[in-house]
Amino acid sequence: MDVSRIVELCMQSEVLKQLERTGWSIAGVTTGRKESIAEHSWGVSFISWMLSMEQLQQDVSFDLSVALAMSILHDLPESIMSDIPHSAVSLGVSELQAGKSKAELAAMDLIFTHFEFLGIEAKSLLNRLQKAECQESRVVLSADILDMLMHASRLEMNGVSPIFLEPFFKIGVRRITGYGIPSAAEIASFLNAEHDRRKDGIIL
């Protein structure tokens, strides 16, 4: 075991604790401490676990370890690339999405330079997540959006105007429906209804 290399790898992941999620600032959220990418990744992992447990009740072939590994690793490339908000990817359409996916895989290669086995596994998991073809990947991608909606809801509860956060709910609910995880879509619908209630209560 090369302890120094392990420490180096863990220190790379530490970067995610300092990097802020840029989408909130772009939306005009200026109050409170900004959410870090690491905090978001923890939320995604927790929600992935809950959704996965439900999947296991319906499909014994579902692989919980794959889903959790995907959720833990999915944002690690951002320790090199930083956070690229969905709004930027949407403007670039398929070209930017393809470039982002390619860059994320290259970042995994760089991060795991000294860990061949771990690097192969991490890159394989990320590639499967990007393709969204297996049920595990769709669960994690759904959890990724749900954590965003949960945080947006918390921001609204803490005084951020729902008007600022409307795009997150509008786009998030539409995207999550496409992944075909009924429980995730139900949670998103509930959060969206709560958002609409808060938005309707605003006195202009």
C-alpha positions in Angstrom: 0.0 0.0 0.0 1.4 3.4 -1.0 0.1 5.6 1.8 1.3 8.8 0.2 -0.7 8.1 -3.0 -3.8 7.3 -1.0 -3.5 10.6 0.9 -3.0 12.4 -2.4 -6.1 10.8 -3.9 -8.2 11.7 -0.8 -6.8 15.3 -0.8 -8.1 15.6 -4.4 -11.6 14.7 -3.2 -11.2 17.3 -0.5 -11.4 20.0 -3.2 -15.1 19.3 -3.5 -15.6 20.6 0.0 -14.4 24.0 -1.0 -16.0 24.3 -4.4 -19.5 25.9 -4.5 -22.4 24.8 -6.7 -22.6 27.6 -9.2 -26.2 27.2 -10.2 -27.5 28.9 -7.1 -25.4 32.1 -7.7 -26.5 32.2 -11.3 -30.1 32.0 -10.1 -29.6 35.1 -7.9 -29.4 33.3 -4.6 -27.2 35.6 -2.4 -28.3 34.8 1.1 -26.8 32.1 3.4 -23.7 29.9 3.0 -23.4 28.4 -0.4 -23.7 24.7 -0.9 -20.5 22.8 -1.7 -20.2 20.1 -4.4 -19.3 17.6 -1.6 -22.5 18.5 0.3 -24.5 17.9 -2.8 -22.8 14.6 -3.4 -23.6 13.4 0.1 -27.3 14.3 -0.6 -27.3 12.4 -3.8 -25.8 9.3 -2.1 -28.4 9.4 0.6 -31.3 9.7 -1.7 -29.8 7.1 -4.0 -29.7 4.7 -1.1 -33.3 5.3 -0.3 -34.5 4.9 -3.9 -32.3 1.8 -4.3 -33.8 0.1 -1.3 -37.2 0.5 -2.9 -35.9 -0.8 -6.2 -34.5 -3.9 -4.3 -38.0 -4.7 -3.1 -39.2 -4.8 -6.7 -36.1 -6.1 -8.5 -33.7 -8.5 -6.8 -31.2 -8.0 -9.7 -30.7 -4.3 -8.8 -27.2 -3.7 -7.6 -27.1 -1.4 -4.6 -23.3 -1.3 -4.5 -23.2 0.0 -8.1 -25.8 2.7 -7.4 -24.0 3.9 -4.3 -20.6 3.8 -6.0 -22.0 5.9 -8.9 -23.5 8.4 -6.5 -20.3 8.8 -4.5 -18.1 9.2 -7.5 -20.3 11.1 -9.9 -19.0 14.6 -9.1 -15.4 13.7 -8.4 -14.3 15.0 -11.9 -15.5 18.4 -10.7 -12.5 18.5 -8.4 -10.5 19.3 -11.5 -13.2 20.7 -13.9 -15.2 22.7 -11.3 -19.0 22.9 -11.4 -20.6 23.4 -14.9 -24.3 24.3 -14.3 -27.0 22.6 -16.3 -28.0 25.9 -17.9 -24.6 26.2 -19.6 -24.8 22.6 -20.9 -28.3 23.3 -22.2 -27.1 26.3 -24.2 -24.3 24.2 -25.7 -26.8 21.5 -26.6 -25.4 18.1 -27.7 -21.9 19.4 -28.5 -21.3 20.7 -25.0 -22.9 17.7 -23.4 -20.6 15.4 -25.4 -17.6 17.5 -24.5 -18.5 17.6 -20.8 -18.9 13.8 -20.7 -15.6 13.3 -22.5 -13.8 15.7 -20.1 -15.3 14.0 -17.1 -13.9 10.6 -18.2 -10.5 12.2 -18.9 -10.6 13.8 -15.4 -11.2 10.4 -13.9 -8.1 9.1 -15.7 -6.1 12.0 -14.3 -7.4 11.6 -10.7 -6.7 7.9 -10.6 -3.3 8.0 -12.4 -1.6 6.0 -9.7 -4.5 3.6 -9.1 -5.1 1.6 -12.2 -7.8 -0.8 -10.9 -9.7 2.0 -9.1 -9.4 4.2 -12.1 -10.8 1.5 -14.5 -13.7 0.9 -12.1 -14.4 4.6 -11.5 -14.4 5.4 -15.2 -16.6 2.4 -16.0 -19.2 3.5 -13.4 -19.1 7.1 -14.7 -19.5 5.9 -18.3 -22.5 3.8 -17.3 -24.0 6.8 -15.5 -23.6 9.0 -18.5 -25.3 6.5 -20.8 -28.3 6.2 -18.4 -29.1 2.8 -19.8 -29.2 0.7 -16.6 -31.6 1.0 -13.7 -28.8 1.9 -11.2 -27.8 4.9 -13.3 -31.3 6.1 -13.7 -31.8 5.9 -9.9 -28.6 8.0 -9.3 -29.5 10.5 -12.0 -33.0 10.9 -10.4 -31.4 11.3 -7.0 -29.1 14.0 -8.4 -32.1 16.1 -9.4 -34.0 15.3 -6.2 -31.2 16.6 -4.1 -31.2 19.8 -6.1 -34.9 20.2 -5.6 -34.6 19.5 -1.9 -31.9 22.2 -1.6 -34.0 24.6 -3.6 -37.0 23.9 -1.2 -34.8 24.5 1.8 -33.6 27.8 0.3 -37.2 28.9 -0.2 -38.0 28.0 3.4 -35.0 30.1 4.5 -36.4 33.2 2.6 -35.2 32.9 -1.0 -37.9 33.9 -3.4 -39.5 31.0 -5.2 -39.5 33.2 -8.3 -35.7 32.9 -8.5 -35.9 29.1 -8.2 -38.7 28.4 -10.6 -36.4 27.2 -13.4 -34.9 24.5 -11.1 -38.3 23.0 -10.4 -39.6 23.4 -14.0 -36.6 21.7 -15.6 -36.0 19.3 -12.8 -39.4 17.8 -12.8 -39.3 17.3 -16.6 -35.9 15.7 -16.5 -36.7 13.3 -13.6 -39.9 12.1 -15.3 -37.8 10.9 -18.2 -35.7 8.5 -16.1 -38.7 6.4 -15.4 -38.3 5.9 -11.6 -41.9 6.3 -10.3 -41.0 7.0 -6.6 -38.5 9.7 -7.7 -41.1 11.3 -10.0 -43.6 11.3 -7.1 -41.2 13.0 -4.7 -40.4 15.6 -7.4 -44.1 16.2 -7.9 -44.6 16.7 -4.2 -41.7 19.2 -4.0 -42.9 21.1 -7.0 -46.4 21.4 -5.5 -44.9 22.8 -2.3 -42.9 25.2 -4.4 -46.0 26.3 -6.3 -47.8 26.9 -3.0 -45.0 29.1 -1.8 -44.8 30.9 -5.1 -48.6 31.6 -5.1 -48.3 33.1 -1.7 -46.0 35.9 -2.8 -47.6 39.3 -2.7 -46.3 41.3 -5.7 
